[in-house]
Amino acid sequence: MKRITLVTFVVSILSLICLPGPSTQTGSPARQKTTETTVQRPKIILAKTVATQQRLNRYFHGQVIPKLKNCWSRLQGRGTIEIEHVYTRDARGNWTADKLTVGTSNLPREQVQMALQCMQDSVSGSSFPADGEDGKGNRYLVNWTWPVPFPVDAAKLTTAMFASKPKGGGGGGCDGYGTLAKCFTCATATICKKVCVGYKNCSITYSDGKRVCTESESCASGGPFGLGGGTVMQ
């Protein structure tokens, strides 16, 4: 009897030693959660970028392009013109067209000024509602690259652009056609990174011995017939 009891006691001790402890049970989910956050963050950023670009294009296609088409069709040459659209927040909280300046363009010089005047006449008096993602600032800078002339399949491209959703990866700049990112965001507390949708200004300062990244003035880069970051049809 004593021998059987001793064996039973040893087996019981070994079973207790082999049981997983609390640290193992809590450690595994924590590592998994960190991995998921790291993977999901770029997708969340891409989704916000695409949503903002589609919102801006709803405005351009709804209010600006219908008035722009006639004048745009009279431009000579083929190429692109980047126009910096500045919007200011009005008393109702809408973004109202303010001023335009030309960025880069490969059009003949005389056509650049004509294109700018066409756009100025078309955006005059137009506005679009502010969104929660726009922050509290009073200015919004929109860097949009416009093709000259508009593509022959513009209607098809527009439909595809509004039906698309983010997939991650991909390329082609901020509009699928090579438009460069002109905005910034705080990638970390010490690094400002160029992005398609973010802020006009990004700066690193010191506060209480620590480096602090600060963003100001909403900003978006893109174009009227495509989206950034890689998208797929719905």
Contacts in CASP RR format, 6 or more apart in sequence:
PFRMAT RR
TARGET T0000
AUTHOR 0000-0000-0000
METHOD contacts of the structure
MODEL  1
MKRITLVTFVVSILSLICLPGPSTQTGSPARQKTTETTVQRPKIILAKTV
ATQQRLNRYFHGQVIPKLKNCWSRLQGRGTIEIEHVYTRDARGNWTADKL
TVGTSNLPREQVQMALQCMQDSVSGSSFPADGEDGKGNRYLVNWTWPVPF
PVDAAKLTTAMFASKPKGGGGGGCDGYGTLAKCFTCATATICKKVCVGYK
NCSITYSDGKRVCTESESCASGGPFGLGGGTVMQ
42 168 0 8 1.000
43 166 0 8 1.000
43 168 0 8 1.000
45 195 0 8 1.000
46 166 0 8 1.000
46 168 0 8 1.000
46 169 0 8 1.000
46 229 0 8 1.000
46 230 0 8 1.000
47 166 0 8 1.000
48 133 0 8 1.000
48 197 0 8 1.000
49 166 0 8 1.000
49 195 0 8 1.000
49 196 0 8 1.000
49 197 0 8 1.000
49 227 0 8 1.000
49 228 0 8 1.000
49 229 0 8 1.000
50 164 0 8 1.000
50 165 0 8 1.000
50 166 0 8 1.000
50 227 0 8 1.000
50 228 0 8 1.000
50 229 0 8 1.000
50 231 0 8 1.000
51 133 0 8 1.000
52 131 0 8 1.000
52 133 0 8 1.000
52 197 0 8 1.000
52 220 0 8 1.000
53 174 0 8 1.000
53 175 0 8 1.000
53 196 0 8 1.000
53 197 0 8 1.000
53 220 0 8 1.000
53 222 0 8 1.000
53 223 0 8 1.000
53 226 0 8 1.000
53 227 0 8 1.000
53 228 0 8 1.000
54 161 0 8 1.000
54 162 0 8 1.000
54 227 0 8 1.000
55 128 0 8 1.000
55 131 0 8 1.000
56 128 0 8 1.000
56 142 0 8 1.000
56 144 0 8 1.000
56 220 0 8 1.000
57 158 0 8 1.000
57 161 0 8 1.000
57 162 0 8 1.000
57 223 0 8 1.000
57 224 0 8 1.000
57 226 0 8 1.000
58 128 0 8 1.000
58 162 0 8 1.000
59 126 0 8 1.000
59 128 0 8 1.000
60 144 0 8 1.000
60 224 0 8 1.000
61 158 0 8 1.000
61 224 0 8 1.000
63 123 0 8 1.000
63 126 0 8 1.000
63 128 0 8 1.000
64 119 0 8 1.000
64 122 0 8 1.000
64 123 0 8 1.000
64 126 0 8 1.000
65 122 0 8 1.000
65 224 0 8 1.000
67 121 0 8 1.000
67 122 0 8 1.000
68 118 0 8 1.000
68 119 0 8 1.000
68 122 0 8 1.000
69 150 0 8 1.000
71 117 0 8 1.000
71 118 0 8 1.000
71 121 0 8 1.000
71 122 0 8 1.000
72 115 0 8 1.000
72 118 0 8 1.000
72 148 0 8 1.000
72 149 0 8 1.000
72 150 0 8 1.000
73 149 0 8 1.000
73 150 0 8 1.000
74 114 0 8 1.000
75 107 0 8 1.000
75 111 0 8 1.000
75 114 0 8 1.000
75 115 0 8 1.000
75 118 0 8 1.000
75 148 0 8 1.000
75 149 0 8 1.000
76 108 0 8 1.000
76 111 0 8 1.000
77 107 0 8 1.000
77 108 0 8 1.000
77 111 0 8 1.000
77 148 0 8 1.000
78 148 0 8 1.000
78 149 0 8 1.000
79 105 0 8 1.000
79 106 0 8 1.000
79 107 0 8 1.000
79 147 0 8 1.000
79 148 0 8 1.000
80 105 0 8 1.000
80 106 0 8 1.000
80 107 0 8 1.000
80 145 0 8 1.000
80 146 0 8 1.000
80 147 0 8 1.000
80 148 0 8 1.000
81 102 0 8 1.000
81 103 0 8 1.000
81 105 0 8 1.000
81 107 0 8 1.000
81 112 0 8 1.000
81 115 0 8 1.000
81 116 0 8 1.000
81 145 0 8 1.000
81 146 0 8 1.000
81 148 0 8 1.000
82 102 0 8 1.000
82 103 0 8 1.000
82 104 0 8 1.000
82 105 0 8 1.000
82 143 0 8 1.000
82 144 0 8 1.000
82 145 0 8 1.000
82 146 0 8 1.000
82 179 0 8 1.000
83 100 0 8 1.000
83 101 0 8 1.000
83 102 0 8 1.000
83 103 0 8 1.000
83 115 0 8 1.000
83 116 0 8 1.000
83 119 0 8 1.000
83 143 0 8 1.000
83 144 0 8 1.000
83 145 0 8 1.000
83 146 0 8 1.000
84 100 0 8 1.000
84 101 0 8 1.000
84 102 0 8 1.000
84 103 0 8 1.000
84 141 0 8 1.000
84 142 0 8 1.000
84 143 0 8 1.000
85 97 0 8 1.000
85 100 0 8 1.000
85 123 0 8 1.000
85 141 0 8 1.000
85 142 0 8 1.000
85 143 0 8 1.000
85 144 0 8 1.000
86 98 0 8 1.000
86 99 0 8 1.000
86 100 0 8 1.000
86 101 0 8 1.000
86 139 0 8 1.000
86 140 0 8 1.000
86 141 0 8 1.000
86 142 0 8 1.000
87 95 0 8 1.000
87 96 0 8 1.000
87 97 0 8 1.000
87 98 0 8 1.000
87 127 0 8 1.000
87 128 0 8 1.000
87 139 0 8 1.000
87 140 0 8 1.000
87 141 0 8 1.000
87 142 0 8 1.000
88 95 0 8 1.000
88 96 0 8 1.000
88 98 0 8 1.000
88 138 0 8 1.000
88 139 0 8 1.000
88 140 0 8 1.000
89 95 0 8 1.000
89 96 0 8 1.000
89 130 0 8 1.000
89 137 0 8 1.000
89 138 0 8 1.000
89 139 0 8 1.000
89 140 0 8 1.000
90 96 0 8 1.000
90 127 0 8 1.000
93 129 0 8 1.000
93 130 0 8 1.000
94 127 0 8 1.000
94 128 0 8 1.000
94 129 0 8 1.000
94 130 0 8 1.000
95 127 0 8 1.000
95 128 0 8 1.000
95 129 0 8 1.000
95 130 0 8 1.000
95 134 0 8 1.000
95 140 0 8 1.000
96 125 0 8 1.000
96 126 0 8 1.000
96 127 0 8 1.000
97 123 0 8 1.000
97 124 0 8 1.000
97 125 0 8 1.000
97 126 0 8 1.000
97 127 0 8 1.000
98 139 0 8 1.000
100 116 0 8 1.000
100 119 0 8 1.000
100 120 0 8 1.000
100 123 0 8 1.000
102 112 0 8 1.000
102 115 0 8 1.000
102 116 0 8 1.000
103 143 0 8 1.000
105 112 0 8 1.000
105 115 0 8 1.000
107 115 0 8 1.000
107 148 0 8 1.000
111 148 0 8 1.000
115 146 0 8 1.000
115 148 0 8 1.000
119 146 0 8 1.000
134 140 0 8 1.000
134 218 0 8 1.000
135 218 0 8 1.000
137 216 0 8 1.000
137 217 0 8 1.000
137 218 0 8 1.000
139 200 0 8 1.000
139 217 0 8 1.000
139 218 0 8 1.000
140 217 0 8 1.000
140 218 0 8 1.000
140 219 0 8 1.000
140 220 0 8 1.000
141 183 0 8 1.000
141 200 0 8 1.000
141 217 0 8 1.000
141 218 0 8 1.000
141 219 0 8 1.000
141 220 0 8 1.000
142 219 0 8 1.000
142 220 0 8 1.000
143 179 0 8 1.000
143 182 0 8 1.000
143 183 0 8 1.000
143 219 0 8 1.000
143 220 0 8 1.000
143 221 0 8 1.000
143 222 0 8 1.000
144 221 0 8 1.000
144 222 0 8 1.000
144 223 0 8 1.000
144 224 0 8 1.000
145 175 0 8 1.000
145 177 0 8 1.000
145 178 0 8 1.000
145 179 0 8 1.000
145 222 0 8 1.000
145 223 0 8 1.000
146 223 0 8 1.000
146 224 0 8 1.000
147 177 0 8 1.000
147 224 0 8 1.000
147 225 0 8 1.000
151 157 0 8 1.000
151 225 0 8 1.000
154 225 0 8 1.000
157 225 0 8 1.000
157 226 0 8 1.000
158 224 0 8 1.000
158 225 0 8 1.000
160 233 0 8 1.000
161 225 0 8 1.000
161 226 0 8 1.000
161 227 0 8 1.000
163 233 0 8 1.000
163 234 0 8 1.000
164 226 0 8 1.000
164 227 0 8 1.000
164 231 0 8 1.000
164 232 0 8 1.000
164 233 0 8 1.000
164 234 0 8 1.000
165 231 0 8 1.000
165 232 0 8 1.000
165 234 0 8 1.000
166 227 0 8 1.000
166 229 0 8 1.000
166 230 0 8 1.000
166 231 0 8 1.000
167 230 0 8 1.000
167 231 0 8 1.000
167 232 0 8 1.000
168 229 0 8 1.000
168 230 0 8 1.000
169 229 0 8 1.000
169 230 0 8 1.000
170 229 0 8 1.000
170 230 0 8 1.000
171 228 0 8 1.000
171 229 0 8 1.000
171 230 0 8 1.000
172 178 0 8 1.000
172 228 0 8 1.000
172 229 0 8 1.000
172 230 0 8 1.000
173 179 0 8 1.000
173 180 0 8 1.000
173 181 0 8 1.000
173 196 0 8 1.000
173 228 0 8 1.000
173 229 0 8 1.000
174 180 0 8 1.000
174 181 0 8 1.000
174 196 0 8 1.000
174 221 0 8 1.000
174 222 0 8 1.000
174 223 0 8 1.000
174 228 0 8 1.000
174 229 0 8 1.000
175 221 0 8 1.000
175 222 0 8 1.000
175 223 0 8 1.000
175 224 0 8 1.000
175 225 0 8 1.000
175 226 0 8 1.000
175 227 0 8 1.000
175 228 0 8 1.000
176 226 0 8 1.000
176 227 0 8 1.000
176 228 0 8 1.000
176 229 0 8 1.000
176 230 0 8 1.000
177 223 0 8 1.000
177 225 0 8 1.000
177 226 0 8 1.000
179 221 0 8 1.000
179 222 0 8 1.000
179 223 0 8 1.000
180 221 0 8 1.000
181 194 0 8 1.000
181 195 0 8 1.000
181 196 0 8 1.000
181 221 0 8 1.000
182 194 0 8 1.000
182 219 0 8 1.000
182 221 0 8 1.000
183 194 0 8 1.000
183 195 0 8 1.000
183 196 0 8 1.000
183 197 0 8 1.000
183 198 0 8 1.000
183 199 0 8 1.000
183 200 0 8 1.000
183 219 0 8 1.000
183 220 0 8 1.000
183 221 0 8 1.000
184 192 0 8 1.000
184 193 0 8 1.000
184 194 0 8 1.000
184 195 0 8 1.000
184 198 0 8 1.000
184 199 0 8 1.000
184 200 0 8 1.000
184 201 0 8 1.000
184 202 0 8 1.000
184 215 0 8 1.000
184 219 0 8 1.000
185 192 0 8 1.000
185 193 0 8 1.000
185 195 0 8 1.000
185 198 0 8 1.000
185 199 0 8 1.000
185 202 0 8 1.000
185 215 0 8 1.000
186 192 0 8 1.000
186 193 0 8 1.000
186 202 0 8 1.000
186 213 0 8 1.000
186 214 0 8 1.000
186 215 0 8 1.000
187 193 0 8 1.000
188 213 0 8 1.000
189 210 0 8 1.000
189 211 0 8 1.000
189 212 0 8 1.000
189 213 0 8 1.000
190 204 0 8 1.000
190 211 0 8 1.000
190 213 0 8 1.000
191 204 0 8 1.000
191 213 0 8 1.000
192 202 0 8 1.000
192 203 0 8 1.000
192 204 0 8 1.000
192 213 0 8 1.000
193 202 0 8 1.000
196 220 0 8 1.000
196 221 0 8 1.000
196 222 0 8 1.000
196 228 0 8 1.000
196 229 0 8 1.000
197 219 0 8 1.000
197 220 0 8 1.000
197 221 0 8 1.000
198 215 0 8 1.000
198 218 0 8 1.000
198 219 0 8 1.000
198 220 0 8 1.000
199 215 0 8 1.000
199 216 0 8 1.000
199 217 0 8 1.000
199 218 0 8 1.000
199 219 0 8 1.000
200 216 0 8 1.000
200 217 0 8 1.000
200 218 0 8 1.000
200 219 0 8 1.000
201 214 0 8 1.000
201 215 0 8 1.000
201 216 0 8 1.000
201 217 0 8 1.000
202 213 0 8 1.000
202 214 0 8 1.000
202 215 0 8 1.000
203 213 0 8 1.000
203 214 0 8 1.000
204 211 0 8 1.000
204 212 0 8 1.000
204 213 0 8 1.000
204 214 0 8 1.000
205 211 0 8 1.000
205 212 0 8 1.000
205 214 0 8 1.000
206 212 0 8 1.000
222 228 0 8 1.000
END
